[in-house]
Amino acid sequence: MSAQDFLVEIGTEELPPKALKKLSTAFSDGIQQGLKAANLEFASVELFAAPRRLAVRVNQLSDTQPDTNIEKRGPAAKAAYDADGNPTRALEGFARSCGATVEQLETMETDKGAWLVYRSVQAGQKTTELLPEIVTKSLAQLPIPKRMRWGARRVEFVRPVQWVIMLSGSSVIDCEILGHKAGNQTRGHRFHCNEMLTINVPSEYETTLSEKGYVIADFEARREKVRSSVTAIAETVNGQAVIDEELLDEVTALNEWPVPLIGRFEERFLDVPAEALISSMKEHQKYFHIVDNKGNMLPNFITLSNIESKDPAQVVSGNERVIRPRLADAAFFYETDKKQSLESRVELLKPIVFQKQLGSIYDKVQRTSGLAGKIATAIDGDEQLAKRAGLLLKSDLVSEMVLEFTDLQGIMGMYYAQHDGEPEEVATALNEQYMPRFAGDQLPSTKTGCAVAIADKLDSLVGIFGINQPPTGTKDPFALRRASLGILRIMVEKELKLDLADCIDWSIAQHSELPAAAPVEKLKDTVIDYMLDRFRAWYEEEGIPAEVFLAVHARRPTRPLDFDQRIKAVNQFRQLPEAAALAAANKRVSNILSKVHANDLAATLNNDLLELDAEKELAAAIAEQAEKVSPLFTAGNYGEALQSLASLRPSIDRFFDDVMVMADDEAVKNNRLALLNQLRSLFLSAADISLLSS
């Protein structure tokens, strides 16, 4: 079967830069899915994305679909002909439905008798006939939140479409896509090559655009060019470019022909916190900043121009004129804010509503302060420092700097606290309150930071659940999922032996505004369950099977660090050769005990009622293990304890082979049940390993 390269390009007005990469990937994925659904073979797929185009090239795409064998089963042979051997109406109707005659049908023998069948071969369609629908369907499925129309057309897309290429080998596919008749012509750079360029065959696509059109169509190639050129130009001022990956993607999506230029700003602006300067340059101007070999910021910036200017100094000068007033604003805000202490701003938080039923931001910091003090005491931190940090936690929200640069909240609080002469740990905690800000982000470095970060998040969790407005599958306006994971990460990774039940009790005590009708115990249990459920996705990402999570979750340990230790121990245990048999035995024991009322189980084992060698052996083994693993469980050394309990397998196997648990003698039966209950209780000290059994 012959094959051709296929190229599709959708030429548009400038596409949204933050969505370009996602759109490109989705376009490519949609086409690949369509090709596979049509049973079309191809060698590989390449995707291209630039500010004014989305393109996909499919290499060695087969010219036609493979032929398909069709088989339709009709009536049974005994119902196909009458007594005289003539076709019945059922057979004639089946033949007509297949577009065939009775003579064209075949007989198929099966183990259930003979059947009439129709067999034929359906010739595969030409690929060029299938591609327009495949491309159209892929475009319709792109993740575009809001599509737009242009002119008098009814066609909708993310941006107005200007041209379309549909090329199979050297032939244009005759079709219309998004209101444009497909051709083989693309457009070059808007300024350097504002003309049509002919693509003769798909393999010429990126070369033609690069060499003639001043367009680097390959997103990844353009991205690496930006990275290397930005790195190189920073070295001209003996500096190192700090390349933020998100900014790199955005700049790549903004430029077809990126040219780096380096500019300078006044050194006096370096007195402003670096984060404020970076925010101003990055968010508003899409500039990269530069640091020296000690990590100190230099008075330079790097911008990417989309043209090769004949007078780059003019472009640099223009950018310097633009950035100067922005940095001047940042400097003005900083100097203005320093005239008022953070403590004096606490009162300004009163009019700012946190949540209508939960009061203002002022109310929240009062609650957080008290809760942070309790948590700090529990982790051997400084209660007074934590309470102080909790009180000042949100004061920077009403500063001029944060009102202008909202992403600096917490960071500016730290700088203003340092200026006010607050203890360094308090200042640091004001920034650390938001940690971790995202998955994989760093955690608070101080105990005070840990205390306020947990307190701030837990206050929101308890409050929102307390007024019965928990997050749903689609709505989580207070980011409670992220808050829960943040609390769990801090407690686990910082090895804080905090109990969620205690912390939630302390938080509820701070919430005087919660509805009196909300039962405290029910609220506590709801929040604990919600938080512990966040562990499931956490461990899935680490490759830990769901049954391990379920085994530990069944015991509902409310100390996150303890929960994590159990998970790791059970995950190691399940890989032991004895694990499967022990899990099955525990499941069997669990089923037996589930039929017995807890009050009917003997509290202690009566050794005098042990009759058989197998039950005596198991009783002795359990007693020996109980003495050995009890201190291990108390110390949280679940891995070593479970490793030791694995040695019980031979005794357990022999017991179930030789002993009838439900003996006729009631006393003997109850004694054997008590023995099994002791066995199960040993394993339950770590987890319900019966849930590991398939």
Wavefront OBJ file of the C-alpha trace (Angstrom):
o trace
v 0.000 0.000 0.000
v 1.459 3.379 -1.045
v 1.753 6.302 1.353
v 2.105 10.081 1.226
v 3.000 12.773 3.720
v 0.027 14.884 4.762
v 0.094 18.513 5.929
v -2.693 20.634 7.375
v -2.144 24.246 8.423
v -4.751 26.618 9.840
v -3.582 30.217 9.377
v -5.160 32.758 11.709
v -4.829 36.136 13.323
v -2.589 36.069 16.420
v -3.601 33.178 18.668
v -3.802 33.585 22.487
v -0.218 32.952 23.634
v -1.043 31.172 26.888
v -3.280 28.709 25.036
v -1.124 28.092 21.955
v 0.742 25.033 23.218
v -2.434 23.379 24.512
v -4.293 24.077 21.246
v -1.440 22.623 19.199
v -1.297 19.422 21.231
v -5.082 18.993 21.150
v -5.173 19.545 17.376
v -2.510 16.890 16.826
v -4.156 14.441 19.245
v -7.533 14.884 17.550
v -6.091 14.134 14.119
v -4.244 11.062 15.380
v -7.406 9.745 17.013
v -9.322 10.300 13.787
v -6.705 8.469 11.723
v -6.672 5.519 14.106
v -10.472 5.378 14.179
v -10.444 5.247 10.360
v -7.859 2.456 10.523
v -5.334 4.509 8.561
v -1.696 3.627 9.023
v 1.038 6.276 9.404
v 4.660 6.459 10.500
v 4.757 9.530 12.750
v 3.119 12.853 13.521
v 4.794 16.256 13.902
v 3.075 19.352 15.252
v 3.829 23.006 14.597
v 2.550 26.093 16.378
v 3.354 29.771 15.938
v 1.451 32.978 16.718
v -0.478 32.846 13.441
v -0.694 29.148 12.665
v -1.484 25.644 13.891
v -0.145 22.832 11.731
v 0.211 19.060 11.782
v 2.258 16.880 9.464
v 1.570 13.141 9.242
v 4.457 11.249 7.743
v 3.904 8.259 5.456
v 0.127 8.232 5.730
v -1.402 5.357 3.736
v -3.341 6.395 0.610
v -6.371 4.265 1.365
v -8.052 2.394 4.152
v -7.479 -1.361 4.151
v -10.332 -3.425 2.766
v -12.799 -4.642 5.390
v -14.281 -8.137 5.501
v -18.007 -8.005 6.217
v -19.956 -10.910 7.649
v -23.651 -10.756 8.532
v -25.425 -13.697 10.107
v -28.953 -14.452 8.920
v -31.553 -17.013 9.946
v -30.712 -20.538 11.036
v -30.562 -23.049 8.186
v -33.597 -24.945 9.485
v -35.640 -21.718 9.366
v -34.248 -20.598 6.004
v -36.065 -23.111 3.783
v -39.531 -24.624 3.857
v -40.355 -28.322 3.549
v -40.066 -28.108 -0.239
v -36.606 -26.555 -0.049
v -37.765 -23.090 -1.083
v -36.396 -19.949 0.636
v -38.587 -18.680 3.440
v -39.645 -15.058 3.738
v -37.100 -14.660 6.547
v -34.266 -15.740 4.230
v -35.437 -13.583 1.325
v -35.798 -10.562 3.631
v -32.280 -11.084 5.009
v -30.836 -11.325 1.479
v -32.592 -8.087 0.446
v -31.278 -6.274 3.550
v -27.763 -7.251 2.485
v -28.308 -6.135 -1.109
v -27.744 -9.694 -2.292
v -29.621 -12.673 -3.714
v -30.310 -15.912 -1.870
v -27.800 -17.639 -4.135
v -25.026 -15.304 -2.908
v -25.473 -16.346 0.716
v -23.281 -18.994 2.336
v -23.894 -21.602 5.014
v -21.837 -21.428 8.207
v -21.550 -24.447 10.517
v -21.295 -23.750 14.264
v -21.527 -25.845 17.419
v -25.112 -24.588 17.707
v -26.097 -25.580 14.196
v -25.954 -24.166 10.656
v -26.685 -20.523 9.786
v -26.993 -18.565 6.577
v -24.472 -15.738 6.304
v -23.625 -12.981 3.897
v -19.943 -12.340 3.295
v -18.378 -9.574 1.241
v -15.361 -7.298 1.125
v -15.828 -3.554 1.520
v -13.149 -1.618 -0.312
v -11.358 0.975 1.805
v -11.985 4.650 1.087
v -9.311 6.953 -0.213
v -7.543 8.793 2.586
v -8.045 12.155 0.875
v -11.809 11.618 1.110
v -11.598 11.022 4.864
v -9.138 13.749 5.886
v -11.465 16.816 5.662
v -13.889 15.290 8.168
v -11.041 14.144 10.456
v -9.514 17.642 10.494
v -12.882 19.346 10.935
v -13.773 17.106 13.862
v -10.407 17.724 15.529
v -10.847 21.506 15.170
v -14.350 21.313 16.623
v -13.015 19.498 19.708
v -10.239 21.983 20.527
v -10.364 23.306 24.130
v -11.580 26.795 23.241
v -13.580 28.388 26.104
v -15.204 31.010 23.886
v -15.212 30.921 20.090
v -15.536 34.037 17.952
v -17.105 34.932 14.615
v -15.771 37.439 12.110
v -17.263 39.326 9.194
v -20.574 37.993 7.932
v -19.515 34.363 8.367
v -21.224 31.862 10.626
v -17.929 30.020 11.097
v -16.491 30.089 14.639
v -12.921 29.631 15.827
v -10.584 30.933 18.502
v -9.369 33.675 16.099
v -10.338 34.703 12.532
v -8.995 32.198 9.991
v -7.095 33.645 7.014
v -5.904 30.603 5.061
v -5.891 26.804 5.092
v -3.440 24.239 3.707
v -4.537 20.638 3.068
v -1.761 18.868 1.204
v -1.366 15.157 0.488
v 1.990 14.605 -1.165
v 2.134 17.293 -3.862
v -1.662 17.393 -4.313
v -4.064 19.829 -2.713
v -7.064 18.137 -1.108
v -10.216 19.646 -2.560
v -12.236 20.734 0.472
v -13.350 23.672 2.592
v -12.220 24.062 6.209
v -13.535 26.805 8.514
v -14.975 28.689 5.561
v -11.750 28.659 3.502
v -11.014 26.589 0.426
v -7.889 24.576 1.082
v -4.733 25.314 -0.876
v -0.981 24.905 -0.699
v -0.004 28.476 0.192
v 0.996 29.824 3.574
v 2.073 33.261 4.753
v 5.421 34.341 6.066
v 6.317 36.834 8.796
v 3.901 39.754 8.975
v 6.719 42.294 8.442
v 9.753 40.473 7.055
v 7.840 38.423 4.479
v 4.291 39.677 4.093
v 3.533 37.499 1.078
v 2.225 34.082 0.130
v 4.643 31.147 0.091
v 3.937 27.939 -1.797
v 4.450 24.624 -0.027
v 5.059 22.070 -2.781
v 5.222 18.998 -0.527
v 4.685 18.606 3.246
v 8.356 17.864 3.931
v 9.266 21.406 2.766
v 6.964 23.099 5.280
v 9.202 24.277 8.126
v 12.225 24.813 5.834
v 10.285 27.067 3.477
v 8.872 29.096 6.349
v 12.256 29.443 8.041
v 14.405 30.216 4.985
v 11.937 32.381 3.074
v 9.258 33.424 5.522
v 11.179 34.365 8.690
v 8.982 31.981 10.703
v 10.207 29.163 12.956
v 7.104 26.989 12.851
v 8.266 24.290 15.282
v 7.257 25.453 18.778
v 9.904 23.403 20.584
v 12.678 24.494 18.208
v 11.634 28.129 18.628
v 11.477 27.675 22.407
v 15.019 26.329 22.551
v 16.223 29.164 20.319
v 14.720 31.650 22.783
v 16.316 29.859 25.726
v 19.799 29.696 24.199
v 19.751 33.239 22.846
v 18.509 34.708 26.143
v 21.211 32.781 28.014
v 23.896 33.999 25.597
v 22.929 37.666 25.630
v 22.870 37.715 29.461
v 26.520 36.706 29.435
v 27.393 39.948 27.615
v 26.803 41.796 30.911
v 28.489 39.059 32.993
v 25.130 37.854 34.224
v 22.853 34.833 34.165
v 19.346 34.983 32.744
v 16.667 33.636 35.080
v 14.354 31.712 32.789
v 10.874 31.048 34.129
v 9.403 28.122 32.154
v 5.901 29.592 31.932
v 7.266 32.911 30.718
v 9.471 31.046 28.239
v 6.392 29.308 26.799
v 4.482 32.579 26.588
v 7.307 34.467 24.891
v 7.753 31.577 22.452
v 4.057 31.780 21.613
v 4.276 35.541 21.023
v 7.137 35.512 18.510
v 7.537 33.908 15.081
v 11.123 35.101 14.667
v 12.460 35.808 18.180
v 15.397 38.201 18.481
v 16.775 38.864 22.002
v 17.671 42.397 23.054
v 19.154 43.539 26.353
v 18.179 46.758 28.085
v 19.033 48.579 31.290
v 17.220 50.436 34.067
v 18.409 52.765 36.784
v 20.303 51.126 39.647
v 18.260 53.027 42.225
v 15.358 50.691 41.497
v 17.382 47.823 42.956
v 16.486 49.196 46.405
v 12.972 47.873 45.751
v 12.474 44.176 46.659
v 13.541 42.080 43.699
v 10.210 40.219 43.593
v 8.401 43.495 42.890
v 10.755 44.361 40.031
v 10.497 40.867 38.593
v 6.702 40.896 38.812
v 6.548 44.235 37.019
v 8.892 43.091 34.245
v 7.498 39.592 33.859
v 3.751 40.167 34.082
v 3.488 43.429 32.170
v 6.393 43.395 29.731
v 7.310 39.702 29.401
v 10.958 40.470 30.228
v 13.540 38.056 31.644
v 15.604 39.396 34.522
v 19.330 38.863 35.083
v 21.336 38.047 38.219
v 25.048 37.988 38.999
v 26.958 34.901 40.143
v 25.763 35.519 43.727
v 22.110 35.617 42.716
v 21.799 39.392 43.125
v 19.650 41.148 40.568
v 21.391 43.255 37.928
v 19.925 46.485 36.494
v 19.257 44.798 33.160
v 16.438 43.024 31.396
v 16.051 40.890 28.273
v 13.177 41.337 25.861
v 12.320 39.340 22.755
v 11.597 41.277 19.575
v 9.613 39.667 16.761
v 11.692 41.441 14.087
v 15.311 41.829 13.122
v 15.495 45.601 13.459
v 17.971 47.620 11.394
v 18.376 49.839 14.449
v 18.012 47.605 17.536
v 19.170 50.447 19.804
v 15.890 52.218 19.051
v 13.905 49.121 20.049
v 15.897 48.804 23.276
v 15.427 52.497 24.022
v 11.679 52.160 23.544
v 11.516 49.242 25.964
v 13.591 51.151 28.516
v 11.171 54.073 28.291
v 8.256 51.704 28.885
v 9.736 49.879 31.877
v 11.021 52.988 33.670
v 7.605 54.319 34.825
v 6.516 50.836 35.892
v 9.572 50.413 38.083
v 9.125 53.964 39.333
v 5.581 53.056 40.391
v 6.893 50.014 42.249
v 9.503 52.156 44.018
v 6.851 54.744 44.944
v 4.484 52.095 46.323
v 7.281 50.548 48.360
v 8.374 53.830 49.919
v 4.768 54.826 50.615
v 3.926 51.494 52.252
v 6.933 51.675 54.587
v 5.485 54.807 56.191
v 2.772 52.699 57.836
v 3.449 49.612 59.962
v 1.790 46.259 59.336
v 0.261 46.343 62.809
v -1.498 49.621 62.033
v -3.031 48.031 58.941
v -4.784 45.266 60.882
v -7.763 47.553 61.584
v -8.048 48.245 57.832
v -8.961 44.597 57.299
v -12.332 44.985 59.050
v -14.318 46.160 55.994
v -12.907 43.396 53.760
v -15.252 40.408 53.730
v -13.694 36.965 53.818
v -17.043 35.177 53.617
v -20.408 36.663 54.546
v -21.178 34.126 57.281
v -17.571 33.873 58.487
v -16.922 37.578 58.791
v -14.113 39.800 57.580
v -10.426 39.233 56.907
v -9.916 40.900 60.304
v -12.025 38.169 61.936
v -10.033 35.526 60.098
v -6.649 36.785 61.310
v -7.935 36.888 64.885
v -8.964 33.232 64.604
v -5.762 32.270 62.795
v -3.620 33.951 65.424
v -5.167 31.925 68.244
v -5.026 28.679 66.278
v -1.403 29.252 65.197
v -0.413 29.685 68.839
v -1.985 26.332 69.750
v -0.272 24.566 66.843
v 3.101 26.165 67.598
v 2.916 24.931 71.189
v 2.107 21.414 69.988
v 5.175 21.299 67.712
v 7.529 22.849 70.273
v 7.505 26.213 68.520
v 7.158 29.679 70.000
v 3.516 30.375 70.800
v 3.932 34.150 70.982
v 5.782 34.395 67.668
v 3.092 32.286 65.983
v 0.287 34.416 67.429
v 2.077 37.586 66.339
v 2.581 36.262 62.826
v -1.062 35.175 62.715
v -2.194 38.670 63.665
v -0.108 40.334 60.914
v -0.821 37.599 58.385
v -2.991 39.543 55.940
v -1.976 43.144 56.627
v -0.081 43.502 53.348
v -3.332 42.940 51.437
v -4.170 46.610 52.001
v -0.709 47.862 50.968
v -0.290 49.834 47.754
v 2.213 47.328 46.406
v -0.041 44.285 46.792
v -3.060 46.170 45.479
v -1.024 46.744 42.280
v 0.854 43.408 42.189
v -1.471 40.837 43.767
v 1.009 37.984 43.281
v 3.281 39.634 45.863
v 0.984 39.025 48.842
v 2.949 37.445 51.649
v 6.247 38.387 50.038
v 5.686 42.087 50.669
v 4.383 41.280 54.146
v 7.785 39.747 54.874
v 9.675 42.827 53.668
v 7.424 45.244 55.550
v 7.719 43.165 58.752
v 11.501 43.291 58.457
v 11.305 47.066 58.005
v 9.047 47.328 61.077
v 11.604 45.451 63.174
v 9.466 42.372 63.725
v 11.320 39.156 64.729
v 12.860 37.485 61.673
v 10.824 34.315 62.202
v 7.611 36.351 62.209
v 8.636 38.139 58.996
v 9.539 34.863 57.291
v 6.246 33.292 58.373
v 4.267 36.036 56.602
v 5.669 34.758 53.311
v 5.523 31.092 54.311
v 1.802 31.246 55.161
v 0.934 30.521 51.516
v 3.315 27.562 51.161
v 3.039 25.262 49.375
v 1.526 27.485 46.690
v 1.372 24.677 44.115
v 2.244 20.996 43.704
v 5.917 20.449 44.392
v 6.419 23.928 45.877
v 8.733 24.411 48.845
v 7.409 24.182 52.416
v 7.796 26.589 55.350
v 11.309 26.546 56.785
v 10.416 27.586 60.342
v 8.085 26.206 63.016
v 6.298 29.542 63.138
v 5.868 29.379 59.366
v 4.487 25.846 59.633
v 2.087 26.879 62.390
v 0.603 29.858 60.545
v 0.481 28.025 57.188
v -1.499 25.179 58.772
v -3.668 27.555 60.807
v -4.577 29.775 57.856
v -5.612 26.831 55.691
v -7.381 24.943 58.458
v -9.385 28.011 59.457
v -10.802 28.150 55.925
v -11.544 24.426 55.852
v -13.359 24.374 59.187
v -15.221 27.588 58.459
v -16.476 26.669 54.991
v -17.484 23.154 56.042
v -19.012 24.620 59.203
v -21.446 26.742 57.169
v -22.159 23.706 54.965
v -20.635 25.022 51.755
v -18.094 22.262 50.952
v -16.436 22.144 47.541
v -18.144 20.192 44.778
v -16.756 18.330 41.803
v -16.740 21.519 39.727
v -16.525 24.329 42.288
v -13.890 24.964 44.914
v -13.805 28.770 45.272
v -11.742 28.701 48.471
v -9.246 26.164 47.062
v -9.932 23.740 49.925
v -8.465 20.768 48.048
v -5.175 22.579 47.651
v -5.350 23.751 51.275
v -5.883 20.186 52.494
v -2.971 18.838 50.474
v -0.832 21.718 51.741
v -1.589 20.884 55.369
v -0.909 17.189 54.799
v 2.381 17.894 53.031
v 3.601 20.160 55.824
v 2.684 17.668 58.544
v 4.204 14.692 56.712
v 7.310 16.178 55.124
v 8.198 18.353 58.130
v 7.530 15.310 60.366
v 5.088 17.114 62.647
v 3.301 14.739 65.013
v 0.069 16.704 64.891
v -3.339 15.081 65.163
v -5.965 16.470 62.776
v -8.645 15.801 65.382
v -6.890 18.057 67.907
v -6.154 20.783 65.354
v -9.760 20.839 64.162
v -11.014 21.035 67.760
v -8.756 24.055 68.318
v -10.014 25.658 65.121
v -13.685 25.074 65.941
v -13.092 26.754 69.304
v -11.965 29.898 67.446
v -15.107 29.942 65.247
v -17.716 31.575 67.453
v -19.817 32.482 64.381
v -20.485 28.876 63.270
v -24.188 27.892 63.363
v -25.144 26.507 66.750
v -27.033 23.750 64.949
v -23.819 22.321 63.493
v -22.767 19.392 65.757
v -19.087 19.753 66.606
v -18.291 16.038 66.340
v -20.031 15.730 62.972
v -18.154 18.761 61.635
v -14.853 17.397 62.912
v -15.445 13.985 61.339
v -16.483 15.553 58.018
v -13.349 17.690 57.786
v -11.078 14.802 58.824
v -12.632 12.478 56.221
v -12.324 15.131 53.524
v -8.670 15.734 54.313
v -7.708 12.066 54.590
v -9.366 11.398 51.227
v -6.845 13.821 49.643
v -4.171 11.243 50.444
v -5.611 8.912 47.789
v -4.559 11.030 44.802
v -1.250 11.789 46.532
v -0.319 8.098 46.742
v -1.667 7.306 43.286
v 0.834 9.808 41.898
v 3.566 7.980 43.809
v 2.520 4.694 42.204
v 1.154 3.152 45.391
v -1.835 0.847 44.672
v -5.288 1.955 45.799
v -5.714 -1.140 47.988
v -2.768 -0.028 50.127
v -4.466 3.329 50.718
v -7.769 1.605 51.496
v -6.100 -0.780 53.949
v -4.676 2.122 55.954
v -7.689 4.391 55.505
v -9.896 1.693 57.013
v -8.115 2.282 60.346
v -8.615 6.066 59.951
v -5.412 7.259 61.648
v -5.844 11.007 62.113
v -2.166 11.931 62.413
v -0.977 12.520 58.815
v 2.627 11.578 59.620
v 1.390 8.321 61.147
v -0.875 7.733 58.119
v 2.106 8.127 55.797
v 4.280 5.788 57.857
v 1.577 3.114 57.725
v 1.176 3.520 53.955
v 4.876 3.017 53.324
v 5.009 0.031 55.674
v 1.988 -1.683 54.101
v 3.321 -1.016 50.603
v 6.565 -2.768 51.581
v 4.636 -5.568 53.286
v 2.505 -6.339 50.214
v 5.687 -7.133 48.279
v 6.698 -9.894 50.722
v 6.172 -13.484 49.520
v 3.919 -14.139 52.559
v 1.727 -11.065 51.966
v -0.894 -12.565 49.650
v -1.538 -15.560 51.902
v -1.676 -13.401 55.037
v -4.060 -10.946 53.374
v -6.312 -13.843 52.352
v -6.143 -15.299 55.872
v -7.054 -11.939 57.392
v -9.984 -11.686 55.010
v -11.123 -15.153 56.075
v -10.768 -14.234 59.741
v -12.654 -10.976 59.137
v -15.531 -12.871 57.492
v -15.704 -15.331 60.378
v -15.664 -12.632 63.062
v -18.225 -10.494 61.202
v -20.826 -13.156 62.001
v -20.126 -12.906 65.725
v -21.339 -10.049 67.897
v -18.426 -8.168 69.466
v -19.870 -8.651 72.945
v -19.798 -12.422 72.450
v -16.043 -12.514 71.871
v -13.999 -13.533 74.892
v -11.662 -10.808 76.072
v -8.850 -13.252 76.869
v -7.699 -16.601 75.605
v -8.132 -19.671 77.808
v -5.092 -21.846 77.156
v -6.743 -24.788 78.918
v -9.331 -24.955 76.118
v -6.709 -25.292 73.376
v -7.027 -28.891 72.216
v -5.140 -29.305 68.937
v -1.446 -28.811 68.251
v -2.181 -26.338 65.447
v -4.168 -23.982 67.667
v -1.626 -24.264 70.467
v 1.138 -23.424 68.008
v -0.753 -20.389 66.683
v -1.571 -19.160 70.195
v 2.090 -19.363 71.203
v 3.198 -17.608 68.005
v 0.664 -14.813 68.497
v 1.719 -14.292 72.121
v 5.368 -14.147 71.099
v 4.673 -11.684 68.271
v 2.421 -9.506 70.434
v 5.232 -9.006 72.914
v 7.701 -8.292 70.125
v 5.676 -5.907 67.924
v 3.768 -3.958 70.579
v 6.660 -1.529 71.234
v 7.289 -1.295 67.475
v 3.716 -0.213 66.816
v 3.889 2.270 69.697
v 7.030 3.788 68.165
v 5.408 3.963 64.715
v 7.823 1.393 63.306
v 5.116 -0.316 61.256
v 7.465 -1.693 58.613
v 9.515 -3.764 61.062
v 6.373 -4.849 62.905
v 4.652 -6.141 59.751
v 7.877 -7.802 58.644
v 7.876 -9.675 61.956
v 4.188 -10.614 61.709
v 4.858 -12.171 58.295
v 6.499 -15.047 60.182
v 3.037 -16.092 61.392
v 2.083 -17.471 57.996
v 3.047 -21.153 58.571
v 1.173 -21.265 61.896
v -1.884 -19.606 60.361
v -1.899 -21.979 57.387
v -1.642 -25.014 59.665
v -4.423 -23.691 61.887
v -6.889 -23.389 59.003
v -5.831 -26.785 57.649
v -6.250 -28.654 60.939
v -8.727 -26.715 63.096
v -12.498 -26.411 62.811
v -13.210 -22.964 64.268
v -16.950 -23.384 64.690
v -16.687 -26.448 66.962
v -19.750 -28.083 68.506
v -18.450 -27.327 71.980
v -19.495 -23.705 72.598
v -16.584 -22.968 74.952
v -14.007 -24.347 72.509
v -15.602 -22.417 69.630
v -15.572 -19.138 71.550
v -11.970 -19.702 72.566
v -10.932 -20.251 68.959
v -12.805 -17.089 67.938
v -10.931 -15.195 70.645
v -7.663 -16.551 69.208
v -8.581 -15.311 65.720
v -9.607 -11.968 67.166
v -6.161 -11.618 68.745
v -4.580 -12.443 65.389
v -6.676 -9.874 63.551
v -6.065 -7.221 66.203
v -2.314 -7.604 65.764
v -2.466 -6.757 62.071
v -5.091 -4.034 62.617
v -2.536 -2.176 64.694
v -1.063 -1.156 61.329
v -3.829 -1.551 58.739
v -6.663 -3.743 57.569
v -4.522 -5.947 55.359
v -7.528 -8.084 54.454
v -8.237 -5.335 51.910
v -5.006 -6.268 50.125
v -6.577 -9.600 49.171
v -7.917 -9.827 45.637
l 1 2 3 4 5 6 7 8 9 10 11 12 13 14 15 16 17 18 19 20 21 22 23 24 25 26 27 28 29 30 31 32 33 34 35 36 37 38 39 40 41 42 43 44 45 46 47 48 49 50 51 52 53 54 55 56 57 58 59 60 61 62 63 64 65 66 67 68 69 70 71 72 73 74 75 76 77 78 79 80 81 82 83 84 85 86 87 88 89 90 91 92 93 94 95 96 97 98 99 100 101 102 103 104 105 106 107 108 109 110 111 112 113 114 115 116 117 118 119 120 121 122 123 124 125 126 127 128 129 130 131 132 133 134 135 136 137 138 139 140 141 142 143 144 145 146 147 148 149 150 151 152 153 154 155 156 157 158 159 160 161 162 163 164 165 166 167 168 169 170 171 172 173 174 175 176 177 178 179 180 181 182 183 184 185 186 187 188 189 190 191 192 193 194 195 196 197 198 199 200 201 202 203 204 205 206 207 208 209 210 211 212 213 214 215 216 217 218 219 220 221 222 223 224 225 226 227 228 229 230 231 232 233 234 235 236 237 238 239 240 241 242 243 244 245 246 247 248 249 250 251 252 253 254 255 256 257 258 259 260 261 262 263 264 265 266 267 268 269 270 271 272 273 274 275 276 277 278 279 280 281 282 283 284 285 286 287 288 289 290 291 292 293 294 295 296 297 298 299 300 301 302 303 304 305 306 307 308 309 310 311 312 313 314 315 316 317 318 319 320 321 322 323 324 325 326 327 328 329 330 331 332 333 334 335 336 337 338 339 340 341 342 343 344 345 346 347 348 349 350 351 352 353 354 355 356 357 358 359 360 361 362 363 364 365 366 367 368 369 370 371 372 373 374 375 376 377 378 379 380 381 382 383 384 385 386 387 388 389 390 391 392 393 394 395 396 397 398 399 400 401 402 403 404 405 406 407 408 409 410 411 412 413 414 415 416 417 418 419 420 421 422 423 424 425 426 427 428 429 430 431 432 433 434 435 436 437 438 439 440 441 442 443 444 445 446 447 448 449 450 451 452 453 454 455 456 457 458 459 460 461 462 463 464 465 466 467 468 469 470 471 472 473 474 475 476 477 478 479 480 481 482 483 484 485 486 487 488 489 490 491 492 493 494 495 496 497 498 499 500 501 502 503 504 505 506 507 508 509 510 511 512 513 514 515 516 517 518 519 520 521 522 523 524 525 526 527 528 529 530 531 532 533 534 535 536 537 538 539 540 541 542 543 544 545 546 547 548 549 550 551 552 553 554 555 556 557 558 559 560 561 562 563 564 565 566 567 568 569 570 571 572 573 574 575 576 577 578 579 580 581 582 583 584 585 586 587 588 589 590 591 592 593 594 595 596 597 598 599 600 601 602 603 604 605 606 607 608 609 610 611 612 613 614 615 616 617 618 619 620 621 622 623 624 625 626 627 628 629 630 631 632 633 634 635 636 637 638 639 640 641 642 643 644 645 646 647 648 649 650 651 652 653 654 655 656 657 658 659 660 661 662 663 664 665 666 667 668 669 670 671 672 673 674 675 676 677 678 679 680 681 682 683 684 685 686 687 688 689 690 691 692 693 694
